[in-house]
Amino acid sequence: MQRSIKPISLLVAAAFASTAVASHAGDKEKREINDLKAQVKALQAQVDALKDATQSLLAKQPVNTALPAPAVAPAPAPAVASDEPTLEQRVNKMELQVEQLASADAEGPNAGLSITGYADVAYFANRNAKTSSFSFGRPNNSTYAYDNSSMGDIYLDIKKTFGTGTVMPAQAASVLAPTFEVVIAPNRGYGAGSTGGNNIVHTAQVTLPVDKSMSYFFGQIGSFAGYEYYQSNLLNTITHNLLYDFADPAYFTGAGVTYTSGNAAWKFMLGNPNSQPFSGGVKSPTFEYRLDYTWDSKTNIGWSGYVGKSSVNNRQDAPTDFKSAVVYTEADLAYTLFETTLNAQIDYGRQRKAAWNGGDATWWGLSLLGNYKFNDDWAGTLRYDYLDNSKNGGGMPAYYGAGGTDTVNGWGIDPACLADAQANDPSDYGFACKGAKRSAISAALLFYPMKQVVLKSELRFDHANLPVFAKKNGEQVKNNTLFGLQAVYSF
């Protein structure tokens, strides 16, 4: 019986060794180790069955005190040469391969490097413009429009973590390594929007951790405002809401700090909004902030805003060196329960002497979104937006209306009001005219044919209280309808 225990011990030891290696090996090695473990388990079962049978047989035999006759040992079977590696050799080889892979992952040229992104193709039919076309990487050098903002783009996110944080405490090295992240979006990103399509850099950010709760960052950073993201693969619709497109800031260039304490996470930043240079008349940076509070596992509450000065305005008589104080704030909510996602946002902004008639530009609005996933393949979204920009003829960060009216997006004063004012007094540029109040309702259907692909369709109806939309024939109307399709592949 003692001879049978030794191979059993070896088999058990091999099984433990193969299990330890399997947790770190690649897919091929894991499969091979699992096969070996299965063989070991089967052999162990046979040995246990043999032991049980032997013990049962011995228990049935009468006790015989006489010494048995010496048995003649059978001749050993001739050894058969084999090229197959032993179990121990296989395990040792796998351990070496795992060590090599781990070393390359931690110290090789690709250590800490990740590349993700997506590509999406969008199609839109616009009733007023009578257009029907696809969009993919199209230059964003025309009028910013809600059917041509961030759809149909190529998005490449490259992130590199440098080392393990050699200047940081050793006990927290794995989470305190400096990182650099750059996002490339040719013709469609923040850089393209500010240079007419000549800058492919969407965002670029360096992060320098101080400890587990605090870090510094600098670069070209996306705005902190709202519940929606730029990325098409993170949206439950094709188009963005009215607040994202026209009321919220887009991005900032500067530096800031993040701080986390319990359920709260803060961000603070000083920088230039939307690439406005200091040489353009604004000599002081803008201060931006955001607070996220995780109420529970289902609810997140956000609050953000910025204060500073801006040279952007919608005045018909603005001086070339115009700049004025601006204050903006918003609150947003995200709630998720099983297959249901709810989002809400409310905005308020004010800029001194930046409206059409030279008064203060004021805007406020809200956005409500609900998404429900019917099953693993299908989901539906409803969204309602409202944005009031009526005071003093209108004025917002993303509204540039020639003649006081943006007839593509439906903002500004009624052109008939301006014509009547000038008919009575050529020097009156519609100073008494009100700006438009806008709303939009969108319904989207999402289909997930495979893990990395989402197909979307959206029907959107936009409305204004003034005839500020222009049809192709020049007629001024109060509404417009869009139909869109989109295919997004993420990697």
C-alpha positions in Angstrom: 0.0 0.0 0.0 2.9 2.4 0.6 4.0 2.2 -3.0 0.5 3.3 -4.2 0.6 6.4 -2.0 3.6 8.0 -3.7 2.2 8.2 -7.2 -1.0 9.5 -5.8 0.9 12.3 -4.0 2.7 13.1 -7.2 -0.5 13.3 -9.1 -2.1 15.6 -6.5 1.0 17.8 -6.4 0.9 18.1 -10.2 -2.7 19.0 -10.1 -2.0 21.8 -7.6 0.9 23.0 -9.7 -1.2 23.0 -12.9 -4.0 24.9 -11.2 -1.5 27.7 -10.0 -0.1 28.0 -13.5 -3.5 28.0 -15.2 -4.5 31.2 -13.4 -1.7 33.1 -15.3 -1.3 31.2 -18.5 -2.7 32.1 -21.9 -5.7 30.4 -23.5 -3.7 27.6 -25.1 -1.8 26.7 -21.9 -5.1 26.9 -19.9 -6.7 24.3 -22.2 -3.7 22.0 -21.9 -3.6 22.3 -18.2 -7.3 21.6 -17.9 -6.9 18.4 -19.9 -4.1 17.3 -17.6 -6.2 18.1 -14.6 -9.0 16.0 -16.0 -6.6 13.1 -16.6 -5.2 13.4 -13.0 -8.8 13.4 -11.7 -9.7 10.3 -13.6 -6.6 8.5 -12.4 -7.2 9.5 -8.8 -10.8 8.2 -9.1 -9.5 4.8 -10.4 -6.9 4.6 -7.6 -9.6 5.4 -5.0 -11.9 2.8 -6.4 -9.1 0.2 -6.3 -8.3 1.1 -2.7 -11.9 0.7 -1.7 -12.2 -2.7 -3.5 -9.0 -3.9 -1.9 -10.1 -2.9 1.6 -13.5 -4.5 1.1 -11.8 -7.8 -0.1 -9.4 -7.8 2.8 -12.3 -7.3 5.3 -14.0 -10.4 4.0 -10.9 -12.7 4.3 -10.4 -14.8 7.5 -7.5 -13.8 9.6 -4.5 -16.1 9.0 -1.6 -15.9 11.4 0.6 -18.2 9.3 3.2 -16.5 7.3 2.4 -16.7 3.6 4.7 -18.4 1.2 7.1 -16.0 -0.4 5.8 -15.0 -3.8 7.9 -14.8 -6.8 7.9 -11.2 -8.2 6.9 -11.0 -11.8 9.5 -9.9 -14.3 9.3 -6.2 -14.9 7.8 -5.1 -18.2 10.3 -4.0 -20.8 10.6 -0.2 -20.9 9.1 1.5 -24.0 10.8 4.6 -25.2 8.4 7.6 -25.7 8.9 11.1 -27.1 5.9 12.5 -25.2 6.9 14.9 -22.4 6.1 13.9 -18.9 3.5 15.8 -16.8 6.3 17.5 -14.8 8.0 18.7 -18.0 4.8 20.1 -19.3 4.1 22.0 -16.1 7.6 23.4 -16.0 7.4 24.6 -19.6 4.1 26.3 -18.9 5.4 28.0 -15.8 8.3 29.4 -17.9 6.0 30.7 -20.6 3.8 32.4 -18.0 6.8 34.1 -16.5 7.9 35.4 -19.9 4.4 36.7 -20.7 4.1 38.5 -17.3 7.6 40.0 -17.7 6.7 41.3 -21.2 3.4 42.7 -20.0 5.0 44.6 -17.1 8.3 45.7 -18.7 7.9 45.4 -22.5 7.4 48.4 -24.9 3.6 47.8 -24.9 3.4 47.8 -21.1 0.6 50.0 -19.9 -0.6 50.8 -23.4 -4.3 50.6 -24.5 -5.9 51.5 -27.8 -9.7 51.7 -28.0 -12.2 53.6 -30.1 -14.9 53.3 -32.6 -16.0 54.1 -36.2 -19.5 55.1 -37.1 -21.3 55.8 -40.3 -24.4 58.1 -40.1 -27.2 58.8 -42.5 -29.6 61.7 -42.2 -32.7 62.9 -44.2 -33.5 66.6 -43.4 -37.0 67.6 -44.4 -36.4 71.4 -44.6 -33.1 71.2 -46.4 -34.3 68.4 -48.6 -31.0 66.6 -48.1 -30.5 62.8 -47.8 -26.8 61.7 -47.4 -24.3 59.6 -45.5 -21.6 61.1 -43.3 -18.3 59.5 -42.4 -15.2 61.6 -41.6 -16.7 64.6 -43.4 -14.9 67.9 -42.7 -16.6 69.8 -39.9 -16.0 73.2 -41.5 -19.5 74.3 -42.2 -22.2 75.7 -39.9 -22.4 73.7 -36.7 -25.7 71.8 -37.0 -27.5 69.3 -34.8 -27.5 66.7 -37.6 -23.7 67.3 -38.3 -22.0 67.6 -34.9 -20.2 64.4 -33.8 -21.9 61.8 -36.0 -20.1 59.9 -38.7 -16.6 60.1 -37.2 -13.5 58.0 -36.5 -12.5 58.0 -32.8 -9.2 56.6 -31.6 -8.3 56.7 -27.9 -4.6 56.0 -27.1 -3.6 55.7 -23.4 -0.2 55.0 -22.0 0.6 54.4 -18.3 4.2 55.0 -17.5 5.9 52.6 -15.1 4.4 52.0 -11.7 4.7 55.4 -10.2 8.4 55.6 -9.1 7.9 58.9 -7.4 4.9 57.7 -5.5 4.5 55.6 -2.4 5.5 52.1 -3.1 2.4 50.6 -1.4 0.1 52.4 -3.9 2.4 52.2 -7.0 -0.1 50.3 -9.2 -2.7 53.0 -9.0 -0.4 56.1 -8.9 1.4 55.8 -12.2 1.3 58.9 -14.4 -0.7 58.5 -17.6 -1.0 60.3 -21.0 -4.1 60.0 -23.1 -4.7 61.4 -26.5 -7.9 61.1 -28.6 -7.8 61.5 -32.4 -10.9 62.4 -34.3 -10.0 63.6 -37.8 -12.3 66.3 -39.2 -14.9 65.8 -36.4 -13.3 66.5 -33.0 -12.8 69.6 -30.9 -9.6 70.5 -32.7 -11.3 70.3 -36.1 -14.1 72.5 -34.9 -11.7 75.3 -34.0 -9.5 75.1 -37.1 -11.9 74.1 -39.9 -10.7 70.5 -40.0 -7.0 71.0 -39.8 -6.4 69.6 -36.3 -7.0 65.9 -35.7 -6.5 66.1 -31.9 -9.8 65.8 -30.1 -8.5 65.8 -26.5 -5.0 65.3 -25.0 -4.5 64.9 -21.2 -1.7 64.1 -18.8 -2.7 62.9 -15.3 -0.2 63.0 -12.4 -1.6 61.2 -9.3 -0.6 62.5 -5.8 -2.3 59.8 -3.7 -5.3 57.5 -4.0 -7.7 60.4 -3.7 -6.0 63.3 -5.5 -4.4 63.9 -8.9 -3.4 66.8 -11.2 -4.1 67.0 -14.9 -3.5 69.3 -17.8 -4.1 69.5 -21.6 -7.1 69.9 -23.9 -10.0 68.5 -21.8 -13.7 67.9 -22.7 -16.2 70.0 -20.8 -17.6 68.6 -17.5 -21.2 69.6 -18.2 -24.2 67.5 -18.7 -25.1 63.8 -18.9 -24.2 63.2 -22.5 -20.9 62.4 -24.0 -19.2 63.2 -27.3 -18.8 59.5 -28.2 -21.4 57.9 -30.4 -20.9 54.5 -28.8 -22.0 56.0 -25.4 -25.2 57.7 -26.7 -28.6 56.1 -26.6 -29.6 58.3 -29.5 -27.9 59.4 -32.7 -28.2 63.2 -32.2 -27.2 65.1 -29.1 -29.7 67.0 -27.0 -30.2 70.8 -27.4 -28.3 71.7 -24.3 -25.2 69.7 -25.4 -25.2 71.2 -28.8 -25.9 74.9 -28.1 -25.9 75.8 -24.3 -23.0 73.8 -22.8 -19.3 74.6 -23.2 -17.5 72.2 -25.5 -13.9 71.9 -24.1 -11.2 73.7 -22.2 -7.4 74.0 -22.6 -5.6 74.3 -19.2 -4.9 72.5 -16.0 -6.8 71.2 -13.0 -7.1 68.9 -10.1 -9.4 66.0 -9.1 -10.3 65.0 -5.5 -12.3 62.0 -4.2 -13.8 61.7 -0.7 -16.3 59.0 0.1 -19.2 59.2 -2.3 -18.2 62.6 -3.7 -15.7 63.4 -6.5 -14.6 66.9 -7.4 -13.0 68.4 -10.5 -11.6 71.9 -10.7 -9.9 73.5 -13.8 -8.4 76.8 -15.0 -8.3 77.2 -18.8 -9.4 78.7 -22.0 -12.9 77.7 -23.2 -13.3 76.4 -26.7 -9.7 77.4 -27.7 -10.2 81.1 -27.1 -6.7 82.6 -27.0 -5.6 85.0 -24.3 -4.4 87.3 -27.2 -8.0 87.6 -28.4 -8.8 90.1 -25.7 -9.5 87.7 -22.8 -6.5 88.0 -20.4 -7.8 85.8 -17.6 -8.6 82.1 -17.7 -12.0 80.6 -17.0 -12.7 78.5 -13.9 -14.6 75.3 -14.4 -15.8 72.8 -11.8 -17.8 69.6 -11.3 -19.1 67.6 -8.4 -20.4 64.0 -8.8 -22.1 62.4 -5.8 -23.0 58.7 -5.9 -26.2 58.5 -3.9 -26.4 54.7 -4.1 -25.6 52.0 -6.6 -28.4 53.2 -8.9 -28.2 57.0 -8.6 -25.5 59.6 -9.5 -26.1 63.4 -9.1 -23.8 65.9 -10.9 -23.3 69.6 -10.7 -21.0 71.6 -12.9 -20.4 75.1 -14.3 -17.9 77.8 -15.2 -17.2 81.5 -14.5 -14.9 83.8 -16.4 -14.8 86.1 -19.4 -15.5 85.3 -23.1 -15.1 87.0 -26.4 -17.9 85.0 -28.0 -21.1 87.0 -28.6 -24.1 87.5 -30.8 -24.3 91.3 -30.9 -25.0 92.9 -34.2 -22.6 95.8 -33.2 -19.9 94.0 -31.2 -16.5 95.7 -31.1 -13.5 93.7 -32.3 -12.0 93.6 -28.8 -15.3 92.5 -27.2 -15.1 90.5 -23.9 -17.6 90.1 -21.1 -18.2 88.1 -18.0 -20.1 84.8 -18.3 -21.6 82.5 -15.7 -23.0 79.1 -16.4 -24.2 76.2 -14.2 -26.1 73.0 -14.6 -27.3 70.0 -12.6 -27.8 66.5 -14.0 -29.0 63.1 -12.8 -28.4 59.5 -13.9 -30.5 56.7 -12.6 -30.3 53.0 -13.6 -32.5 50.2 -12.4 -32.4 46.8 -14.2 -33.1 47.5 -17.9 -34.2 51.1 -17.4 -31.9 54.2 -17.6 -33.1 57.7 -16.8 -31.2 61.0 -17.4 -32.1 64.5 -16.6 -30.3 67.9 -16.9 -31.2 71.5 -16.2 -29.1 74.5 -17.5 -28.8 78.2 -16.8 -26.3 80.7 -18.3 -25.8 84.4 -18.5 -23.3 86.6 -20.4 -23.1 90.4 -20.1 -23.9 92.5 -23.2 -23.6 89.5 -25.5 -27.1 89.3 -26.9 -28.3 90.5 -30.3 -29.5 93.9 -29.1 -26.5 94.5 -26.9 -28.2 93.4 -23.6 -27.3 90.4 -21.5 -27.6 87.0 -23.2 -29.5 84.6 -21.0 -30.4 81.0 -21.6 -32.0 78.2 -19.6 -33.3 74.7 -20.5 -33.8 71.1 -19.6 -33.4 67.7 -21.1 -35.1 64.4 -20.1 -34.1 61.0 -21.5 -35.4 57.5 -20.8 -33.9 54.3 -22.2 -35.3 50.8 -21.8 -33.6 47.6 -22.9 -36.3 45.2 -24.1 -33.9 42.2 -24.3 -30.2 41.5 -25.2 -30.8 42.6 -28.8 -33.1 45.6 -28.7 -33.5 48.9 -26.8 -35.6 52.0 -27.2 -35.0 55.7 -26.2 -37.3 58.7 -25.8 -35.8 62.2 -25.2 -37.4 65.7 -24.7 -35.4 68.9 -24.8 -36.4 72.5 -24.2 -34.1 75.6 -24.4 -35.2 79.2 -24.0 -32.9 81.8 -25.6 -35.5 84.6 -26.1 -34.1 87.5 -24.0 -32.7 90.5 -25.9 -32.9 88.7 -29.2 -30.8 85.7 -28.1 -27.2 84.7 -27.5 -25.5 81.5 -26.4 -22.0 80.0 -26.6 -22.7 78.1 -29.8 -25.1 80.4 -31.6 -23.8 82.6 -34.4 -26.7 84.0 -36.3 -26.1 86.0 -39.5 -28.6 88.8 -39.5 -29.7 87.7 -36.0 -31.1 84.3 -37.1 -29.6 80.8 -37.4 -32.0 79.4 -39.9 -30.3 75.9 -39.9 -30.7 75.2 -36.2 -33.6 77.5 -35.5 -32.3 80.2 -33.2 -32.5 84.0 -33.0 -35.1 86.6 -34.0 -37.9 86.3 -36.5 -36.6 87.7 -39.8 -40.0 89.3 -40.4 -39.5 91.2 -37.1 -36.1 92.5 -38.3 -37.6 93.5 -41.7 -40.4 95.5 -40.0 -38.0 97.3 -37.7 -35.7 98.3 -40.5 -38.7 99.5 -42.7 -39.5 102.0 -39.9 -36.0 102.9 -39.0 -32.9 101.7 -41.0 -30.7 102.0 -37.9 -33.0 99.7 -35.9 -31.7 96.1 -36.2 -34.6 94.5 -34.5 -33.6 95.7 -31.0 -37.1 94.9 -29.7 -37.3 91.5 -31.3 -37.4 88.4 -29.1 -35.2 85.3 -29.6 -36.6 81.8 -30.2 -37.7 79.3 -27.7 -36.8 75.8 -28.9 -37.9 72.3 -28.2 -37.1 68.9 -29.6 -38.4 65.3 -29.2 -36.5 62.3 -30.3 -37.4 58.6 -30.5 -34.6 56.1 -31.2 -34.5 52.3 -31.7 -31.2 50.5 -31.0 -30.3 47.0 -32.2 -27.2 45.0 -31.0 -26.5 42.3 -33.5 -23.2 41.4 -31.9 -21.1 42.5 -28.9 -19.2 45.4 -30.5 -21.8 46.7 -32.9 -24.9 48.8 -32.4 -27.3 49.9 -35.1 -29.5 53.0 -34.4 -32.4 54.7 -36.0 -33.9 58.0 -34.8 -36.8 60.2 -35.7 -36.5 63.8 -34.4 -38.9 66.7 -34.5 -37.7 70.2 -33.7 -40.0 73.1 -33.0 -39.6 76.9 -32.3 -42.1 79.5 -31.3 -40.9 81.7 -34.1 -40.4 81.0 -37.8 -36.6 80.7 -37.6 -36.1 77.5 -39.7 -35.5 78.0 -43.4 -36.7 75.6 -46.1 -34.8 75.0 -49.3 -37.1 77.4 -51.2 -36.4 80.2 -48.6 -39.7 79.9 -46.8 -39.5 80.5 -43.0 -41.2 77.9 -40.8 -41.4 77.0 -37.1 -40.2 73.3 -37.3 -38.1 70.7 -38.9 -38.0 66.9 -39.0 -35.0 64.6 -39.2 -34.6 60.9 -39.8 -31.3 59.2 -39.1 -29.6 55.9 -39.2 -26.2 55.0 -37.7 -23.9 52.0 -37.4 -21.2 52.1 -34.7 -18.4 49.5 -34.3 -16.4 49.8 -31.1 -13.1 48.1 -30.4 
